[in-house]
Amino acid sequence: MLPCLERSGMGMSWRALADAPTPVERVLGLRPELLAGYRRFYRTLWRSGTVPRRILELTRLRIAAIHDCEAEWAVRDRHAGVDAAELDALRRGDDARFSAAERAALAVAEQMPYAHH
């Protein structure tokens, strides 16, 4: 997974690719076709509905917690329905309060920062 990214002090969300490029986008921008593919991938991931928004948000936040990335952690998808108790559980790595599907996704998220290959 990508390291904590910041955009002028604001968190760079998986779903919010703004005009000002992040460090990763600047590198990918050296190959415009790679940057376009990167942006298409994240747009598709968040808009397709293939993976429920809630699961995307839970895994995104868990990975942000693992990286201790406060900028990414501060970004919220208000439509994902993640409450304060769940946020606290994500910070601690406690998946007991989540559904079986959410726990499975969080197990993958736990591996992404360390064993993504």
Backbone bond lengths (Angstrom), bond angles and torsions (degrees), N, CA, C in turn:
res aa  C-N    CA-C-N  psi(-1)  N-CA   C-N-CA  omega(-1)  CA-C   N-CA-C  phi
1 M - - - 1.447 - - 1.510 108.52 -
2 L 1.291 115.83 156.17 1.448 120.75 -179.10 1.518 110.34 -70.07
3 P 1.314 117.33 147.44 1.462 119.94 175.53 1.511 110.17 -68.04
4 C 1.307 114.35 170.32 1.464 120.41 177.53 1.522 109.43 -54.97
5 L 1.299 116.23 125.75 1.462 121.37 -179.89 1.512 109.14 -113.15
6 E 1.290 116.33 142.34 1.456 119.92 176.27 1.516 109.71 -126.13
7 R 1.297 115.35 148.02 1.466 122.52 177.71 1.525 105.65 -127.97
8 S 1.321 115.66 98.69 1.468 121.58 179.50 1.522 111.60 51.20
9 G 1.331 116.72 43.60 1.454 120.67 178.34 1.512 114.15 82.55
10 M 1.310 118.06 -5.46 1.467 121.44 178.78 1.519 108.60 -102.06
11 G 1.308 118.20 148.21 1.451 121.27 178.28 1.511 111.63 -67.02
12 M 1.306 116.75 142.93 1.461 121.54 174.98 1.513 106.99 -99.33
13 S 1.283 117.86 109.35 1.441 122.38 -178.47 1.513 111.04 -82.61
14 W 1.327 115.75 156.22 1.458 120.87 174.32 1.514 110.59 -60.82
15 R 1.309 116.81 -27.01 1.439 120.30 -173.26 1.518 113.12 -104.26
16 A 1.308 118.51 -4.87 1.460 120.92 -175.77 1.517 110.23 -121.59
17 L 1.289 115.94 93.33 1.463 120.71 176.82 1.514 107.70 -101.59
18 A 1.299 115.95 102.83 1.468 121.13 -176.11 1.523 110.69 -87.71
19 D 1.310 115.89 -175.44 1.458 121.34 -176.96 1.524 112.88 -68.85
20 A 1.329 118.00 -41.01 1.466 120.84 -178.91 1.528 109.12 -74.67
21 P 1.331 117.22 122.45 1.466 119.32 -175.93 1.523 113.36 -72.54
22 T 1.323 115.62 144.74 1.456 122.21 172.12 1.525 107.61 -79.18
23 P 1.338 118.34 171.28 1.470 119.47 176.29 1.532 112.52 -56.38
24 V 1.314 118.04 -41.05 1.466 121.06 178.83 1.522 110.04 -64.98
25 E 1.334 116.51 -42.75 1.464 119.82 179.38 1.528 111.37 -64.65
26 R 1.336 117.53 -35.24 1.469 119.73 177.44 1.523 110.71 -63.13
27 V 1.331 116.70 -41.90 1.470 120.13 178.29 1.526 109.75 -66.31
28 L 1.330 116.93 -48.64 1.459 119.86 178.92 1.527 111.63 -62.28
29 G 1.332 115.89 -28.81 1.458 120.74 179.21 1.525 113.30 -62.54
30 L 1.339 116.52 -18.36 1.460 119.54 174.51 1.520 110.71 -66.33
31 R 1.313 115.28 -22.61 1.474 122.49 174.48 1.530 106.28 -124.99
32 P 1.317 118.08 87.83 1.467 121.81 -173.48 1.528 114.05 -50.82
33 E 1.336 116.98 -33.29 1.472 118.60 179.41 1.524 111.29 -67.24
34 L 1.343 117.62 -32.04 1.466 120.87 176.43 1.520 110.83 -70.07
35 L 1.325 116.57 -43.32 1.460 120.09 178.05 1.522 110.50 -62.40
36 A 1.309 117.60 -43.04 1.473 120.59 178.91 1.524 110.29 -62.02
37 G 1.320 117.64 -42.34 1.462 121.06 178.32 1.517 112.57 -64.84
38 Y 1.325 116.13 -40.62 1.466 122.29 177.57 1.526 110.31 -59.64
39 R 1.316 115.88 -48.31 1.469 120.08 -179.84 1.527 111.62 -66.16
40 R 1.323 117.22 -39.76 1.471 120.57 177.28 1.521 110.69 -60.98
41 F 1.341 116.11 -43.97 1.456 121.35 -179.38 1.523 111.02 -57.61
42 Y 1.327 117.51 -51.33 1.457 119.51 -177.75 1.521 112.58 -69.41
43 R 1.323 117.69 -36.19 1.469 119.96 174.95 1.525 110.04 -60.75
44 T 1.328 115.79 -46.65 1.460 120.86 -179.14 1.526 110.88 -63.79
45 L 1.317 115.92 -43.80 1.462 120.57 -179.37 1.521 111.29 -55.74
46 W 1.337 116.88 -44.64 1.458 120.33 -176.10 1.523 113.64 -85.26
47 R 1.315 118.45 -21.57 1.475 119.67 -175.24 1.520 114.35 -103.86
48 S 1.319 118.41 -18.18 1.462 120.61 -172.00 1.525 113.53 -72.79
49 G 1.321 116.99 -29.01 1.460 119.71 -175.87 1.517 112.79 81.66
50 T 1.322 117.96 0.52 1.464 121.11 178.96 1.521 110.64 -60.54
51 V 1.320 115.47 -44.08 1.471 121.73 174.33 1.521 106.18 -109.87
52 P 1.328 117.70 126.90 1.470 118.94 -179.64 1.530 112.06 -55.48
53 R 1.326 115.21 141.37 1.475 120.67 -179.70 1.513 112.24 -53.60
54 R 1.320 116.12 -40.05 1.469 119.99 -178.20 1.533 110.39 -60.52
55 I 1.331 116.70 -43.54 1.469 119.70 179.61 1.519 110.56 -66.90
56 L 1.325 117.90 -40.92 1.467 120.51 175.88 1.522 110.37 -58.86
57 E 1.322 116.09 -45.04 1.463 120.14 -178.05 1.529 110.99 -67.29
58 L 1.317 117.88 -42.75 1.467 120.09 178.85 1.525 111.10 -60.56
59 T 1.322 116.55 -46.08 1.461 119.16 -178.21 1.524 110.99 -69.29
60 R 1.325 117.30 -39.78 1.464 120.54 177.74 1.518 110.57 -59.18
61 L 1.333 116.18 -45.90 1.463 120.00 -179.11 1.529 112.06 -68.65
62 R 1.324 117.59 -36.48 1.471 118.96 178.11 1.527 110.43 -64.18
63 I 1.316 116.77 -42.99 1.465 120.27 178.38 1.534 109.88 -64.20
64 A 1.331 117.97 -39.83 1.467 121.07 176.07 1.524 110.49 -61.09
65 A 1.336 117.33 -40.07 1.468 120.91 178.64 1.526 110.81 -65.82
66 I 1.323 117.09 -41.80 1.467 120.83 178.87 1.525 110.04 -60.47
67 H 1.330 116.33 -41.82 1.474 121.22 -179.98 1.523 112.24 -80.13
68 D 1.335 116.64 -4.95 1.455 121.37 -176.29 1.534 110.03 55.08
69 C 1.324 115.24 44.35 1.454 122.30 -176.93 1.530 109.92 -98.39
70 E 1.329 115.28 93.59 1.458 120.19 -177.44 1.525 112.17 -65.34
71 A 1.324 117.71 -32.88 1.466 120.45 -179.97 1.525 110.09 -64.00
72 E 1.322 117.35 -45.84 1.467 120.83 178.75 1.522 110.22 -70.05
73 W 1.327 116.73 -38.95 1.468 121.67 -179.86 1.531 110.67 -60.84
74 A 1.329 117.60 -33.23 1.464 121.63 -176.87 1.523 112.75 -71.21
75 V 1.324 118.10 -19.31 1.466 121.96 179.88 1.530 107.98 -82.14
76 R 1.321 117.04 132.51 1.459 121.12 -179.34 1.520 111.32 -129.62
77 D 1.333 115.38 140.45 1.456 121.69 168.91 1.526 105.20 -94.00
78 R 1.307 116.72 99.29 1.477 122.05 -175.76 1.527 112.79 -62.88
79 H 1.320 117.40 -18.31 1.462 120.64 -178.97 1.526 112.62 -87.57
80 A 1.329 117.26 -3.59 1.465 120.99 -176.57 1.524 112.53 -82.58
81 G 1.318 118.47 -17.55 1.452 121.26 176.15 1.523 114.83 72.33
82 V 1.317 117.64 36.76 1.461 121.43 177.80 1.526 107.26 -95.33
83 D 1.352 116.34 120.53 1.466 119.35 -176.96 1.532 111.57 -92.97
84 A 1.328 115.83 174.76 1.468 122.26 -175.07 1.529 112.15 -60.39
85 A 1.328 117.50 -40.81 1.470 120.23 179.31 1.523 110.95 -65.01
86 E 1.324 116.59 -37.04 1.464 120.47 177.69 1.527 110.90 -69.16
87 L 1.319 116.88 -38.12 1.467 120.38 176.32 1.526 110.24 -60.44
88 D 1.318 116.06 -44.25 1.461 120.60 178.29 1.533 110.73 -61.35
89 A 1.316 116.66 -42.00 1.467 121.08 178.98 1.529 111.06 -63.71
90 L 1.330 116.52 -40.57 1.468 120.21 177.93 1.524 111.09 -61.96
91 R 1.315 116.82 -41.50 1.482 120.79 178.08 1.524 110.86 -59.38
92 R 1.335 115.89 -40.54 1.470 121.03 -177.76 1.523 113.15 -81.87
93 G 1.332 117.48 -14.36 1.461 120.46 -175.57 1.513 112.47 78.22
94 D 1.315 116.69 23.94 1.460 123.04 -179.74 1.524 108.51 -97.88
95 D 1.334 116.68 111.94 1.468 119.49 -176.07 1.523 114.00 -100.98
96 A 1.323 118.08 9.06 1.472 122.02 -174.18 1.528 113.46 -60.04
97 R 1.298 118.56 -30.01 1.470 120.54 -174.78 1.527 113.53 -86.11
98 F 1.328 117.33 -0.98 1.463 121.08 -175.75 1.521 111.65 -100.16
99 S 1.328 116.10 160.41 1.467 121.99 179.40 1.526 109.97 -68.14
100 A 1.325 116.33 168.96 1.472 120.89 179.11 1.533 111.04 -60.16
101 A 1.324 117.43 -42.76 1.467 120.52 179.28 1.527 110.64 -65.00
102 E 1.322 116.55 -40.71 1.463 120.26 178.80 1.526 111.11 -66.74
103 R 1.330 117.36 -39.84 1.470 120.57 177.26 1.523 110.86 -63.33
104 A 1.324 117.33 -39.00 1.474 120.72 178.13 1.527 110.02 -63.50
105 A 1.330 117.30 -44.02 1.462 120.85 178.86 1.527 110.78 -65.44
106 L 1.329 117.18 -39.60 1.461 120.39 178.63 1.531 111.44 -66.90
107 A 1.328 117.47 -32.30 1.474 120.48 176.08 1.531 110.05 -63.72
108 V 1.322 116.92 -39.67 1.470 120.46 175.88 1.524 109.38 -66.62
109 A 1.340 116.61 -43.47 1.467 120.74 179.64 1.527 110.95 -59.08
110 E 1.320 117.23 -36.28 1.468 121.09 178.68 1.522 111.29 -62.43
111 Q 1.318 117.55 -30.71 1.451 121.20 -178.01 1.528 112.57 -85.39
112 M 1.305 117.58 -27.16 1.468 121.51 -173.31 1.531 113.66 -53.65
113 P 1.317 119.77 -46.91 1.475 118.21 -177.76 1.536 113.80 -68.95
114 Y 1.319 116.87 -20.35 1.466 119.85 -171.98 1.519 114.01 -115.14
115 A 1.321 117.16 -35.09 1.471 120.99 -173.53 1.522 110.28 -136.07
116 H 1.305 116.82 51.63 1.460 121.25 -173.86 1.528 113.61 -72.51
117 H 1.314 118.37 -12.76 1.464 119.68 178.71 1.512 110.55 -86.42
